[in-house]
Amino acid sequence: MGDVGQTPRTLSGLKAGESAVVERVDADDLLARRLLEIGFYPGAKVELVASMWPADDPVAIRVGGATFALRRQEAERVKIR
């Protein structure tokens, strides 16, 4: 109940080494399906491994046993807790 009224955090807001749990994906059907297929489903544990220089884009995200590069705009569509 402590989250009432709070805006959900997004995957793009994590710092390198931080972990979170996927709450939901707010994206168009094509992107949502792609993210689901690679493991970004509600309840999945994710970790931001690294962000690239100079604009922190893309970001390297570990989900399950794999690491994926996502554009920052894609990572913003993944809501976390």
mmCIF file of the N, C-alpha and C atoms, coordinates in Angstrom:
data_MODEL
# 
_entry.id   MODEL 
# 
loop_
_atom_site.group_PDB 
_atom_site.id 
_atom_site.type_symbol 
_atom_site.label_atom_id 
_atom_site.label_alt_id 
_atom_site.label_comp_id 
_atom_site.label_asym_id 
_atom_site.label_entity_id 
_atom_site.label_seq_id 
_atom_site.pdbx_PDB_ins_code 
_atom_site.Cartn_x 
_atom_site.Cartn_y 
_atom_site.Cartn_z 
_atom_site.occupancy 
_atom_site.B_iso_or_equiv 
_atom_site.pdbx_formal_charge 
_atom_site.auth_seq_id 
_atom_site.auth_comp_id 
_atom_site.auth_asym_id 
_atom_site.auth_atom_id 
_atom_site.pdbx_PDB_model_num 
ATOM 1   N N  . MET A 1 1  ? 0.804  -1.207  0.000   1.00 0.00 ? 1  MET A N  1 
ATOM 2   C CA . MET A 1 1  ? 0.000  0.000   0.000   1.00 0.00 ? 1  MET A CA 1 
ATOM 3   C C  . MET A 1 1  ? 0.843  1.265   0.000   1.00 0.00 ? 1  MET A C  1 
ATOM 4   N N  . GLY A 1 2  ? 2.150  1.146   0.239   1.00 0.00 ? 2  GLY A N  1 
ATOM 5   C CA . GLY A 1 2  ? 3.016  2.306   0.282   1.00 0.00 ? 2  GLY A CA 1 
ATOM 6   C C  . GLY A 1 2  ? 3.209  2.958   -1.065  1.00 0.00 ? 2  GLY A C  1 
ATOM 7   N N  . ASP A 1 3  ? 2.855  2.254   -2.167  1.00 0.00 ? 3  ASP A N  1 
ATOM 8   C CA . ASP A 1 3  ? 3.057  2.782   -3.499  1.00 0.00 ? 3  ASP A CA 1 
ATOM 9   C C  . ASP A 1 3  ? 1.888  3.603   -4.005  1.00 0.00 ? 3  ASP A C  1 
ATOM 10  N N  . VAL A 1 4  ? 0.817  3.727   -3.228  1.00 0.00 ? 4  VAL A N  1 
ATOM 11  C CA . VAL A 1 4  ? -0.363 4.453   -3.665  1.00 0.00 ? 4  VAL A CA 1 
ATOM 12  C C  . VAL A 1 4  ? 0.017  5.895   -3.981  1.00 0.00 ? 4  VAL A C  1 
ATOM 13  N N  . GLY A 1 5  ? -0.363 6.336   -5.189  1.00 0.00 ? 5  GLY A N  1 
ATOM 14  C CA . GLY A 1 5  ? -0.098 7.709   -5.584  1.00 0.00 ? 5  GLY A CA 1 
ATOM 15  C C  . GLY A 1 5  ? 1.281  7.943   -6.151  1.00 0.00 ? 5  GLY A C  1 
ATOM 16  N N  . GLN A 1 6  ? 2.140  6.928   -6.145  1.00 0.00 ? 6  GLN A N  1 
ATOM 17  C CA . GLN A 1 6  ? 3.477  7.096   -6.684  1.00 0.00 ? 6  GLN A CA 1 
ATOM 18  C C  . GLN A 1 6  ? 3.494  6.720   -8.160  1.00 0.00 ? 6  GLN A C  1 
ATOM 19  N N  . THR A 1 7  ? 4.307  7.426   -8.937  1.00 0.00 ? 7  THR A N  1 
ATOM 20  C CA . THR A 1 7  ? 4.499  7.084   -10.328 1.00 0.00 ? 7  THR A CA 1 
ATOM 21  C C  . THR A 1 7  ? 5.457  5.902   -10.380 1.00 0.00 ? 7  THR A C  1 
ATOM 22  N N  . PRO A 1 8  ? 5.107  4.849   -11.142 1.00 0.00 ? 8  PRO A N  1 
ATOM 23  C CA . PRO A 1 8  ? 6.003  3.692   -11.222 1.00 0.00 ? 8  PRO A CA 1 
ATOM 24  C C  . PRO A 1 8  ? 7.369  4.094   -11.773 1.00 0.00 ? 8  PRO A C  1 
ATOM 25  N N  . ARG A 1 9  ? 8.384  3.476   -11.250 1.00 0.00 ? 9  ARG A N  1 
ATOM 26  C CA . ARG A 1 9  ? 9.739  3.699   -11.757 1.00 0.00 ? 9  ARG A CA 1 
ATOM 27  C C  . ARG A 1 9  ? 9.883  2.946   -13.073 1.00 0.00 ? 9  ARG A C  1 
ATOM 28  N N  . THR A 1 10 ? 10.837 3.373   -13.861 1.00 0.00 ? 10 THR A N  1 
ATOM 29  C CA . THR A 1 10 ? 11.086 2.678   -15.119 1.00 0.00 ? 10 THR A CA 1 
ATOM 30  C C  . THR A 1 10 ? 12.474 2.067   -15.108 1.00 0.00 ? 10 THR A C  1 
ATOM 31  N N  . LEU A 1 11 ? 12.659 1.080   -15.962 1.00 0.00 ? 11 LEU A N  1 
ATOM 32  C CA . LEU A 1 11 ? 13.932 0.385   -16.074 1.00 0.00 ? 11 LEU A CA 1 
ATOM 33  C C  . LEU A 1 11 ? 15.057 1.350   -16.420 1.00 0.00 ? 11 LEU A C  1 
ATOM 34  N N  . SER A 1 12 ? 14.763 2.365   -17.185 1.00 0.00 ? 12 SER A N  1 
ATOM 35  C CA . SER A 1 12 ? 15.790 3.326   -17.594 1.00 0.00 ? 12 SER A CA 1 
ATOM 36  C C  . SER A 1 12 ? 16.290 4.170   -16.424 1.00 0.00 ? 12 SER A C  1 
ATOM 37  N N  . GLY A 1 13 ? 15.557 4.170   -15.300 1.00 0.00 ? 13 GLY A N  1 
ATOM 38  C CA . GLY A 1 13 ? 15.964 4.953   -14.137 1.00 0.00 ? 13 GLY A CA 1 
ATOM 39  C C  . GLY A 1 13 ? 16.936 4.250   -13.209 1.00 0.00 ? 13 GLY A C  1 
ATOM 40  N N  . LEU A 1 14 ? 17.211 2.971   -13.476 1.00 0.00 ? 14 LEU A N  1 
ATOM 41  C CA . LEU A 1 14 ? 18.163 2.252   -12.629 1.00 0.00 ? 14 LEU A CA 1 
ATOM 42  C C  . LEU A 1 14 ? 19.584 2.718   -12.900 1.00 0.00 ? 14 LEU A C  1 
ATOM 43  N N  . LYS A 1 15 ? 20.437 2.574   -11.916 1.00 0.00 ? 15 LYS A N  1 
ATOM 44  C CA . LYS A 1 15 ? 21.872 2.831   -12.040 1.00 0.00 ? 15 LYS A CA 1 
ATOM 45  C C  . LYS A 1 15 ? 22.565 1.488   -12.236 1.00 0.00 ? 15 LYS A C  1 
ATOM 46  N N  . ALA A 1 16 ? 23.754 1.502   -12.804 1.00 0.00 ? 16 ALA A N  1 
ATOM 47  C CA . ALA A 1 16 ? 24.514 0.269   -13.027 1.00 0.00 ? 16 ALA A CA 1 
ATOM 48  C C  . ALA A 1 16 ? 24.641 -0.512  -11.721 1.00 0.00 ? 16 ALA A C  1 
ATOM 49  N N  . GLY A 1 17 ? 24.315 -1.799  -11.783 1.00 0.00 ? 17 GLY A N  1 
ATOM 50  C CA . GLY A 1 17 ? 24.394 -2.670  -10.624 1.00 0.00 ? 17 GLY A CA 1 
ATOM 51  C C  . GLY A 1 17 ? 23.107 -2.786  -9.832  1.00 0.00 ? 17 GLY A C  1 
ATOM 52  N N  . GLU A 1 18 ? 22.128 -1.908  -10.092 1.00 0.00 ? 18 GLU A N  1 
ATOM 53  C CA . GLU A 1 18 ? 20.854 -1.965  -9.379  1.00 0.00 ? 18 GLU A CA 1 
ATOM 54  C C  . GLU A 1 18 ? 19.931 -3.005  -10.013 1.00 0.00 ? 18 GLU A C  1 
ATOM 55  N N  . SER A 1 19 ? 19.135 -3.632  -9.151  1.00 0.00 ? 19 SER A N  1 
ATOM 56  C CA . SER A 1 19 ? 18.164 -4.640  -9.593  1.00 0.00 ? 19 SER A CA 1 
ATOM 57  C C  . SER A 1 19 ? 16.758 -4.179  -9.259  1.00 0.00 ? 19 SER A C  1 
ATOM 58  N N  . ALA A 1 20 ? 15.800 -4.771  -9.949  1.00 0.00 ? 20 ALA A N  1 
ATOM 59  C CA . ALA A 1 20 ? 14.386 -4.480  -9.700  1.00 0.00 ? 20 ALA A CA 1 
ATOM 60  C C  . ALA A 1 20 ? 13.567 -5.653  -10.220 1.00 0.00 ? 20 ALA A C  1 
ATOM 61  N N  . VAL A 1 21 ? 12.256 -5.539  -10.061 1.00 0.00 ? 21 VAL A N  1 
ATOM 62  C CA . VAL A 1 21 ? 11.325 -6.545  -10.556 1.00 0.00 ? 21 VAL A CA 1 
ATOM 63  C C  . VAL A 1 21 ? 10.382 -5.863  -11.538 1.00 0.00 ? 21 VAL A C  1 
ATOM 64  N N  . VAL A 1 22 ? 10.155 -6.497  -12.673 1.00 0.00 ? 22 VAL A N  1 
ATOM 65  C CA . VAL A 1 22 ? 9.251  -5.948  -13.684 1.00 0.00 ? 22 VAL A CA 1 
ATOM 66  C C  . VAL A 1 22 ? 7.829  -5.951  -13.146 1.00 0.00 ? 22 VAL A C  1 
ATOM 67  N N  . GLU A 1 23 ? 7.184  -4.800  -13.242 1.00 0.00 ? 23 GLU A N  1 
ATOM 68  C CA . GLU A 1 23 ? 5.783  -4.675  -12.862 1.00 0.00 ? 23 GLU A CA 1 
ATOM 69  C C  . GLU A 1 23 ? 4.880  -4.856  -14.087 1.00 0.00 ? 23 GLU A C  1 
ATOM 70  N N  . ARG A 1 24 ? 5.230  -4.152  -15.164 1.00 0.00 ? 24 ARG A N  1 
ATOM 71  C CA . ARG A 1 24 ? 4.468  -4.256  -16.413 1.00 0.00 ? 24 ARG A CA 1 
ATOM 72  C C  . ARG A 1 24 ? 5.259  -3.584  -17.536 1.00 0.00 ? 24 ARG A C  1 
ATOM 73  N N  . VAL A 1 25 ? 4.814  -3.819  -18.761 1.00 0.00 ? 25 VAL A N  1 
ATOM 74  C CA . VAL A 1 25 ? 5.387  -3.166  -19.934 1.00 0.00 ? 25 VAL A CA 1 
ATOM 75  C C  . VAL A 1 25 ? 4.294  -2.326  -20.571 1.00 0.00 ? 25 VAL A C  1 
ATOM 76  N N  . ASP A 1 26 ? 4.543  -1.037  -20.706 1.00 0.00 ? 26 ASP A N  1 
ATOM 77  C CA . ASP A 1 26 ? 3.595  -0.115  -21.342 1.00 0.00 ? 26 ASP A CA 1 
ATOM 78  C C  . ASP A 1 26 ? 4.164  0.268   -22.702 1.00 0.00 ? 26 ASP A C  1 
ATOM 79  N N  . ALA A 1 27 ? 3.826  -0.524  -23.714 1.00 0.00 ? 27 ALA A N  1 
ATOM 80  C CA . ALA A 1 27 ? 4.371  -0.275  -25.051 1.00 0.00 ? 27 ALA A CA 1 
ATOM 81  C C  . ALA A 1 27 ? 3.364  -0.736  -26.090 1.00 0.00 ? 27 ALA A C  1 
ATOM 82  N N  . ASP A 1 28 ? 3.633  -0.352  -27.345 1.00 0.00 ? 28 ASP A N  1 
ATOM 83  C CA . ASP A 1 28 ? 2.787  -0.839  -28.435 1.00 0.00 ? 28 ASP A CA 1 
ATOM 84  C C  . ASP A 1 28 ? 2.955  -2.353  -28.533 1.00 0.00 ? 28 ASP A C  1 
ATOM 85  N N  . ASP A 1 29 ? 2.049  -2.997  -29.235 1.00 0.00 ? 29 ASP A N  1 
ATOM 86  C CA . ASP A 1 29 ? 2.015  -4.457  -29.296 1.00 0.00 ? 29 ASP A CA 1 
ATOM 87  C C  . ASP A 1 29 ? 3.332  -5.074  -29.748 1.00 0.00 ? 29 ASP A C  1 
ATOM 88  N N  . LEU A 1 30 ? 3.956  -4.513  -30.766 1.00 0.00 ? 30 LEU A N  1 
ATOM 89  C CA . LEU A 1 30 ? 5.187  -5.085  -31.310 1.00 0.00 ? 30 LEU A CA 1 
ATOM 90  C C  . LEU A 1 30 ? 6.317  -5.057  -30.281 1.00 0.00 ? 30 LEU A C  1 
ATOM 91  N N  . LEU A 1 31 ? 6.536  -3.903  -29.652 1.00 0.00 ? 31 LEU A N  1 
ATOM 92  C CA . LEU A 1 31 ? 7.596  -3.800  -28.647 1.00 0.00 ? 31 LEU A CA 1 
ATOM 93  C C  . LEU A 1 31 ? 7.253  -4.624  -27.415 1.00 0.00 ? 31 LEU A C  1 
ATOM 94  N N  . ALA A 1 32 ? 6.010  -4.583  -26.973 1.00 0.00 ? 32 ALA A N  1 
ATOM 95  C CA . ALA A 1 32 ? 5.611  -5.357  -25.794 1.00 0.00 ? 32 ALA A CA 1 
ATOM 96  C C  . ALA A 1 32 ? 5.848  -6.845  -26.031 1.00 0.00 ? 32 ALA A C  1 
ATOM 97  N N  . ARG A 1 33 ? 5.509  -7.319  -27.211 1.00 0.00 ? 33 ARG A N  1 
ATOM 98  C CA . ARG A 1 33 ? 5.722  -8.734  -27.539 1.00 0.00 ? 33 ARG A CA 1 
ATOM 99  C C  . ARG A 1 33 ? 7.202  -9.084  -27.557 1.00 0.00 ? 33 ARG A C  1 
ATOM 100 N N  . ARG A 1 34 ? 8.009  -8.230  -28.161 1.00 0.00 ? 34 ARG A N  1 
ATOM 101 C CA . ARG A 1 34 ? 9.459  -8.463  -28.213 1.00 0.00 ? 34 ARG A CA 1 
ATOM 102 C C  . ARG A 1 34 ? 10.035 -8.545  -26.805 1.00 0.00 ? 34 ARG A C  1 
ATOM 103 N N  . LEU A 1 35 ? 9.660  -7.593  -25.955 1.00 0.00 ? 35 LEU A N  1 
ATOM 104 C CA . LEU A 1 35 ? 10.183 -7.587  -24.587 1.00 0.00 ? 35 LEU A CA 1 
ATOM 105 C C  . LEU A 1 35 ? 9.711  -8.816  -23.803 1.00 0.00 ? 35 LEU A C  1 
ATOM 106 N N  . LEU A 1 36 ? 8.478  -9.217  -23.993 1.00 0.00 ? 36 LEU A N  1 
ATOM 107 C CA . LEU A 1 36 ? 7.963  -10.414 -23.337 1.00 0.00 ? 36 LEU A CA 1 
ATOM 108 C C  . LEU A 1 36 ? 8.737  -11.650 -23.793 1.00 0.00 ? 36 LEU A C  1 
ATOM 109 N N  . GLU A 1 37 ? 8.994  -11.754 -25.084 1.00 0.00 ? 37 GLU A N  1 
ATOM 110 C CA . GLU A 1 37 ? 9.703  -12.907 -25.628 1.00 0.00 ? 37 GLU A CA 1 
ATOM 111 C C  . GLU A 1 37 ? 11.119 -13.047 -25.081 1.00 0.00 ? 37 GLU A C  1 
ATOM 112 N N  . ILE A 1 38 ? 11.754 -11.947 -24.726 1.00 0.00 ? 38 ILE A N  1 
ATOM 113 C CA . ILE A 1 38 ? 13.121 -12.044 -24.194 1.00 0.00 ? 38 ILE A CA 1 
ATOM 114 C C  . ILE A 1 38 ? 13.150 -12.046 -22.667 1.00 0.00 ? 38 ILE A C  1 
ATOM 115 N N  . GLY A 1 39 ? 11.973 -12.028 -22.039 1.00 0.00 ? 39 GLY A N  1 
ATOM 116 C CA . GLY A 1 39 ? 11.938 -12.237 -20.596 1.00 0.00 ? 39 GLY A CA 1 
ATOM 117 C C  . GLY A 1 39 ? 11.455 -11.112 -19.724 1.00 0.00 ? 39 GLY A C  1 
ATOM 118 N N  . PHE A 1 40 ? 10.996 -10.009 -20.300 1.00 0.00 ? 40 PHE A N  1 
ATOM 119 C CA . PHE A 1 40 ? 10.519 -8.874  -19.513 1.00 0.00 ? 40 PHE A CA 1 
ATOM 120 C C  . PHE A 1 40 ? 9.028  -9.031  -19.211 1.00 0.00 ? 40 PHE A C  1 
ATOM 121 N N  . TYR A 1 41 ? 8.708  -9.984  -18.357 1.00 0.00 ? 41 TYR A N  1 
ATOM 122 C CA . TYR A 1 41 ? 7.325  -10.250 -17.965 1.00 0.00 ? 41 TYR A CA 1 
ATOM 123 C C  . TYR A 1 41 ? 7.150  -9.866  -16.498 1.00 0.00 ? 41 TYR A C  1 
ATOM 124 N N  . PRO A 1 42 ? 5.925  -9.594  -16.048 1.00 0.00 ? 42 PRO A N  1 
ATOM 125 C CA . PRO A 1 42 ? 5.699  -9.217  -14.649 1.00 0.00 ? 42 PRO A CA 1 
ATOM 126 C C  . PRO A 1 42 ? 6.274  -10.260 -13.692 1.00 0.00 ? 42 PRO A C  1 
ATOM 127 N N  . GLY A 1 43 ? 7.039  -9.773  -12.725 1.00 0.00 ? 43 GLY A N  1 
ATOM 128 C CA . GLY A 1 43 ? 7.665  -10.639 -11.735 1.00 0.00 ? 43 GLY A CA 1 
ATOM 129 C C  . GLY A 1 43 ? 9.098  -11.017 -12.053 1.00 0.00 ? 43 GLY A C  1 
ATOM 130 N N  . ALA A 1 44 ? 9.564  -10.747 -13.280 1.00 0.00 ? 44 ALA A N  1 
ATOM 131 C CA . ALA A 1 44 ? 10.941 -11.083 -13.661 1.00 0.00 ? 44 ALA A CA 1 
ATOM 132 C C  . ALA A 1 44 ? 11.926 -10.131 -12.981 1.00 0.00 ? 44 ALA A C  1 
ATOM 133 N N  . LYS A 1 45 ? 13.025 -10.688 -12.478 1.00 0.00 ? 45 LYS A N  1 
ATOM 134 C CA . LYS A 1 45 ? 14.083 -9.874  -11.882 1.00 0.00 ? 45 LYS A CA 1 
ATOM 135 C C  . LYS A 1 45 ? 14.982 -9.365  -13.001 1.00 0.00 ? 45 LYS A C  1 
ATOM 136 N N  . VAL A 1 46 ? 15.284 -8.072  -12.953 1.00 0.00 ? 46 VAL A N  1 
ATOM 137 C CA . VAL A 1 46 ? 16.141 -7.438  -13.955 1.00 0.00 ? 46 VAL A CA 1 
ATOM 138 C C  . VAL A 1 46 ? 17.255 -6.663  -13.257 1.00 0.00 ? 46 VAL A C  1 
ATOM 139 N N  . GLU A 1 47 ? 18.363 -6.507  -13.948 1.00 0.00 ? 47 GLU A N  1 
ATOM 140 C CA . GLU A 1 47 ? 19.497 -5.738  -13.421 1.00 0.00 ? 47 GLU A CA 1 
ATOM 141 C C  . GLU A 1 47 ? 20.079 -4.899  -14.537 1.00 0.00 ? 47 GLU A C  1 
ATOM 142 N N  . LEU A 1 48 ? 20.349 -3.631  -14.249 1.00 0.00 ? 48 LEU A N  1 
ATOM 143 C CA . LEU A 1 48 ? 21.026 -2.782  -15.217 1.00 0.00 ? 48 LEU A CA 1 
ATOM 144 C C  . LEU A 1 48 ? 22.518 -3.056  -15.064 1.00 0.00 ? 48 LEU A C  1 
ATOM 145 N N  . VAL A 1 49 ? 23.116 -3.616  -16.086 1.00 0.00 ? 49 VAL A N  1 
ATOM 146 C CA . VAL A 1 49 ? 24.522 -3.997  -16.048 1.00 0.00 ? 49 VAL A CA 1 
ATOM 147 C C  . VAL A 1 49 ? 25.410 -2.800  -16.375 1.00 0.00 ? 49 VAL A C  1 
ATOM 148 N N  . ALA A 1 50 ? 25.044 -2.061  -17.419 1.00 0.00 ? 50 ALA A N  1 
ATOM 149 C CA . ALA A 1 50 ? 25.858 -0.913  -17.839 1.00 0.00 ? 50 ALA A CA 1 
ATOM 150 C C  . ALA A 1 50 ? 25.036 -0.012  -18.736 1.00 0.00 ? 50 ALA A C  1 
ATOM 151 N N  . SER A 1 51 ? 25.449 1.239   -18.816 1.00 0.00 ? 51 SER A N  1 
ATOM 152 C CA . SER A 1 51 ? 24.884 2.157   -19.798 1.00 0.00 ? 51 SER A CA 1 
ATOM 153 C C  . SER A 1 51 ? 26.052 2.709   -20.603 1.00 0.00 ? 51 SER A C  1 
ATOM 154 N N  . MET A 1 52 ? 25.818 2.923   -21.857 1.00 0.00 ? 52 MET A N  1 
ATOM 155 C CA . MET A 1 52 ? 26.887 3.313   -22.763 1.00 0.00 ? 52 MET A CA 1 
ATOM 156 C C  . MET A 1 52 ? 27.091 4.823   -22.770 1.00 0.00 ? 52 MET A C  1 
ATOM 157 N N  . TRP A 1 53 ? 28.266 5.211   -23.037 1.00 0.00 ? 53 TRP A N  1 
ATOM 158 C CA . TRP A 1 53 ? 28.662 6.604   -23.097 1.00 0.00 ? 53 TRP A CA 1 
ATOM 159 C C  . TRP A 1 53 ? 28.494 7.085   -24.525 1.00 0.00 ? 53 TRP A C  1 
ATOM 160 N N  . PRO A 1 54 ? 28.128 8.293   -24.815 1.00 0.00 ? 54 PRO A N  1 
ATOM 161 C CA . PRO A 1 54 ? 28.034 9.440   -23.931 1.00 0.00 ? 54 PRO A CA 1 
ATOM 162 C C  . PRO A 1 54 ? 26.633 9.718   -23.414 1.00 0.00 ? 54 PRO A C  1 
ATOM 163 N N  . ALA A 1 55 ? 25.595 9.164   -24.029 1.00 0.00 ? 55 ALA A N  1 
ATOM 164 C CA . ALA A 1 55 ? 24.234 9.561   -23.665 1.00 0.00 ? 55 ALA A CA 1 
ATOM 165 C C  . ALA A 1 55 ? 23.500 8.487   -22.870 1.00 0.00 ? 55 ALA A C  1 
ATOM 166 N N  . ASP A 1 56 ? 24.236 7.536   -22.275 1.00 0.00 ? 56 ASP A N  1 
ATOM 167 C CA . ASP A 1 56 ? 23.614 6.430   -21.533 1.00 0.00 ? 56 ASP A CA 1 
ATOM 168 C C  . ASP A 1 56 ? 22.623 5.673   -22.413 1.00 0.00 ? 56 ASP A C  1 
ATOM 169 N N  . ASP A 1 57 ? 22.956 5.535   -23.689 1.00 0.00 ? 57 ASP A N  1 
ATOM 170 C CA . ASP A 1 57 ? 22.077 4.860   -24.629 1.00 0.00 ? 57 ASP A CA 1 
ATOM 171 C C  . ASP A 1 57 ? 22.932 4.080   -25.616 1.00 0.00 ? 57 ASP A C  1 
ATOM 172 N N  . PRO A 1 58 ? 22.769 2.791   -25.736 1.00 0.00 ? 58 PRO A N  1 
ATOM 173 C CA . PRO A 1 58 ? 21.784 1.921   -25.103 1.00 0.00 ? 58 PRO A CA 1 
ATOM 174 C C  . PRO A 1 58 ? 22.199 1.539   -23.686 1.00 0.00 ? 58 PRO A C  1 
ATOM 175 N N  . VAL A 1 59 ? 21.337 0.740   -23.040 1.00 0.00 ? 59 VAL A N  1 
ATOM 176 C CA . VAL A 1 59 ? 21.641 0.203   -21.713 1.00 0.00 ? 59 VAL A CA 1 
ATOM 177 C C  . VAL A 1 59 ? 21.705 -1.317  -21.832 1.00 0.00 ? 59 VAL A C  1 
ATOM 178 N N  . ALA A 1 60 ? 22.576 -1.935  -21.040 1.00 0.00 ? 60 ALA A N  1 
ATOM 179 C CA . ALA A 1 60 ? 22.691 -3.394  -20.999 1.00 0.00 ? 60 ALA A CA 1 
ATOM 180 C C  . ALA A 1 60 ? 21.905 -3.881  -19.791 1.00 0.00 ? 60 ALA A C  1 
ATOM 181 N N  . ILE A 1 61 ? 20.944 -4.751  -20.032 1.00 0.00 ? 61 ILE A N  1 
ATOM 182 C CA . ILE A 1 61 ? 20.041 -5.241  -18.996 1.00 0.00 ? 61 ILE A CA 1 
ATOM 183 C C  . ILE A 1 61 ? 20.163 -6.759  -18.899 1.00 0.00 ? 61 ILE A C  1 
ATOM 184 N N  . ARG A 1 62 ? 20.335 -7.258  -17.689 1.00 0.00 ? 62 ARG A N  1 
ATOM 185 C CA . ARG A 1 62 ? 20.333 -8.701  -17.465 1.00 0.00 ? 62 ARG A CA 1 
ATOM 186 C C  . ARG A 1 62 ? 18.943 -9.105  -17.006 1.00 0.00 ? 62 ARG A C  1 
ATOM 187 N N  . VAL A 1 63 ? 18.383 -10.087 -17.677 1.00 0.00 ? 63 VAL A N  1 
ATOM 188 C CA . VAL A 1 63 ? 17.093 -10.660 -17.305 1.00 0.00 ? 63 VAL A CA 1 
ATOM 189 C C  . VAL A 1 63 ? 17.230 -12.162 -17.502 1.00 0.00 ? 63 VAL A C  1 
ATOM 190 N N  . GLY A 1 64 ? 16.862 -12.920 -16.484 1.00 0.00 ? 64 GLY A N  1 
ATOM 191 C CA . GLY A 1 64 ? 17.093 -14.353 -16.546 1.00 0.00 ? 64 GLY A CA 1 
ATOM 192 C C  . GLY A 1 64 ? 18.593 -14.595 -16.617 1.00 0.00 ? 64 GLY A C  1 
ATOM 193 N N  . GLY A 1 65 ? 19.021 -15.460 -17.494 1.00 0.00 ? 65 GLY A N  1 
ATOM 194 C CA . GLY A 1 65 ? 20.445 -15.748 -17.631 1.00 0.00 ? 65 GLY A CA 1 
ATOM 195 C C  . GLY A 1 65 ? 21.100 -15.037 -18.792 1.00 0.00 ? 65 GLY A C  1 
ATOM 196 N N  . ALA A 1 66 ? 20.436 -14.054 -19.377 1.00 0.00 ? 66 ALA A N  1 
ATOM 197 C CA . ALA A 1 66 ? 20.955 -13.389 -20.565 1.00 0.00 ? 66 ALA A CA 1 
ATOM 198 C C  . ALA A 1 66 ? 21.046 -11.881 -20.352 1.00 0.00 ? 66 ALA A C  1 
ATOM 199 N N  . THR A 1 67 ? 21.902 -11.253 -21.150 1.00 0.00 ? 67 THR A N  1 
ATOM 200 C CA . THR A 1 67 ? 22.050 -9.801  -21.120 1.00 0.00 ? 67 THR A CA 1 
ATOM 201 C C  . THR A 1 67 ? 21.661 -9.256  -22.490 1.00 0.00 ? 67 THR A C  1 
ATOM 202 N N  . PHE A 1 68 ? 20.839 -8.204  -22.476 1.00 0.00 ? 68 PHE A N  1 
ATOM 203 C CA . PHE A 1 68 ? 20.338 -7.596  -23.704 1.00 0.00 ? 68 PHE A CA 1 
ATOM 204 C C  . PHE A 1 68 ? 20.645 -6.103  -23.702 1.00 0.00 ? 68 PHE A C  1 
ATOM 205 N N  . ALA A 1 69 ? 20.847 -5.565  -24.903 1.00 0.00 ? 69 ALA A N  1 
ATOM 206 C CA . ALA A 1 69 ? 20.972 -4.121  -25.057 1.00 0.00 ? 69 ALA A CA 1 
ATOM 207 C C  . ALA A 1 69 ? 19.606 -3.575  -25.455 1.00 0.00 ? 69 ALA A C  1 
ATOM 208 N N  . LEU A 1 70 ? 19.155 -2.572  -24.710 1.00 0.00 ? 70 LEU A N  1 
ATOM 209 C CA . LEU A 1 70 ? 17.901 -1.897  -25.035 1.00 0.00 ? 70 LEU A CA 1 
ATOM 210 C C  . LEU A 1 70 ? 18.188 -0.412  -25.233 1.00 0.00 ? 70 LEU A C  1 
ATOM 211 N N  . ARG A 1 71 ? 17.491 0.184   -26.159 1.00 0.00 ? 71 ARG A N  1 
ATOM 212 C CA . ARG A 1 71 ? 17.565 1.637   -26.271 1.00 0.00 ? 71 ARG A CA 1 
ATOM 213 C C  . ARG A 1 71 ? 16.891 2.219   -25.042 1.00 0.00 ? 71 ARG A C  1 
ATOM 214 N N  . ARG A 1 72 ? 17.347 3.374   -24.634 1.00 0.00 ? 72 ARG A N  1 
ATOM 215 C CA . ARG A 1 72 ? 16.794 4.005   -23.443 1.00 0.00 ? 72 ARG A CA 1 
ATOM 216 C C  . ARG A 1 72 ? 15.278 4.192   -23.579 1.00 0.00 ? 72 ARG A C  1 
ATOM 217 N N  . GLN A 1 73 ? 14.803 4.566   -24.758 1.00 0.00 ? 73 GLN A N  1 
ATOM 218 C CA . GLN A 1 73 ? 13.358 4.764   -24.946 1.00 0.00 ? 73 GLN A CA 1 
ATOM 219 C C  . GLN A 1 73 ? 12.600 3.457   -24.777 1.00 0.00 ? 73 GLN A C  1 
ATOM 220 N N  . GLU A 1 74 ? 13.215 2.317   -25.094 1.00 0.00 ? 74 GLU A N  1 
ATOM 221 C CA . GLU A 1 74 ? 12.569 1.025   -24.866 1.00 0.00 ? 74 GLU A CA 1 
ATOM 222 C C  . GLU A 1 74 ? 12.550 0.706   -23.371 1.00 0.00 ? 74 GLU A C  1 
ATOM 223 N N  . ALA A 1 75 ? 13.661 0.972   -22.691 1.00 0.00 ? 75 ALA A N  1 
ATOM 224 C CA . ALA A 1 75 ? 13.767 0.721   -21.257 1.00 0.00 ? 75 ALA A CA 1 
ATOM 225 C C  . ALA A 1 75 ? 12.773 1.569   -20.468 1.00 0.00 ? 75 ALA A C  1 
ATOM 226 N N  . GLU A 1 76 ? 12.431 2.741   -20.988 1.00 0.00 ? 76 GLU A N  1 
ATOM 227 C CA . GLU A 1 76 ? 11.447 3.606   -20.314 1.00 0.00 ? 76 GLU A CA 1 
ATOM 228 C C  . GLU A 1 76 ? 10.040 3.004   -20.334 1.00 0.00 ? 76 GLU A C  1 
ATOM 229 N N  . ARG A 1 77 ? 9.789  2.072   -21.223 1.00 0.00 ? 77 ARG A N  1 
ATOM 230 C CA . ARG A 1 77 ? 8.469  1.450   -21.317 1.00 0.00 ? 77 ARG A CA 1 
ATOM 231 C C  . ARG A 1 77 ? 8.281  0.327   -20.304 1.00 0.00 ? 77 ARG A C  1 
ATOM 232 N N  . VAL A 1 78 ? 9.375  -0.110  -19.646 1.00 0.00 ? 78 VAL A N  1 
ATOM 233 C CA . VAL A 1 78 ? 9.306  -1.192  -18.661 1.00 0.00 ? 78 VAL A CA 1 
ATOM 234 C C  . VAL A 1 78 ? 9.162  -0.582  -17.278 1.00 0.00 ? 78 VAL A C  1 
ATOM 235 N N  . LYS A 1 79 ? 8.016  -0.783  -16.663 1.00 0.00 ? 79 LYS A N  1 
ATOM 236 C CA . LYS A 1 79 ? 7.759  -0.271  -15.303 1.00 0.00 ? 79 LYS A CA 1 
ATOM 237 C C  . LYS A 1 79 ? 8.255  -1.293  -14.296 1.00 0.00 ? 79 LYS A C  1 
ATOM 238 N N  . ILE A 1 80 ? 8.917  -0.810  -13.247 1.00 0.00 ? 80 ILE A N  1 
ATOM 239 C CA . ILE A 1 80 ? 9.547  -1.696  -12.256 1.00 0.00 ? 80 ILE A CA 1 
ATOM 240 C C  . ILE A 1 80 ? 9.127  -1.329  -10.846 1.00 0.00 ? 80 ILE A C  1 
ATOM 241 N N  . ARG A 1 81 ? 9.411  -2.256  -9.926  1.00 0.00 ? 81 ARG A N  1 
ATOM 242 C CA . ARG A 1 81 ? 9.241  -1.966  -8.505  1.00 0.00 ? 81 ARG A CA 1 
ATOM 243 C C  . ARG A 1 81 ? 10.446 -2.475  -7.766  1.00 0.00 ? 81 ARG A C  1 
# 
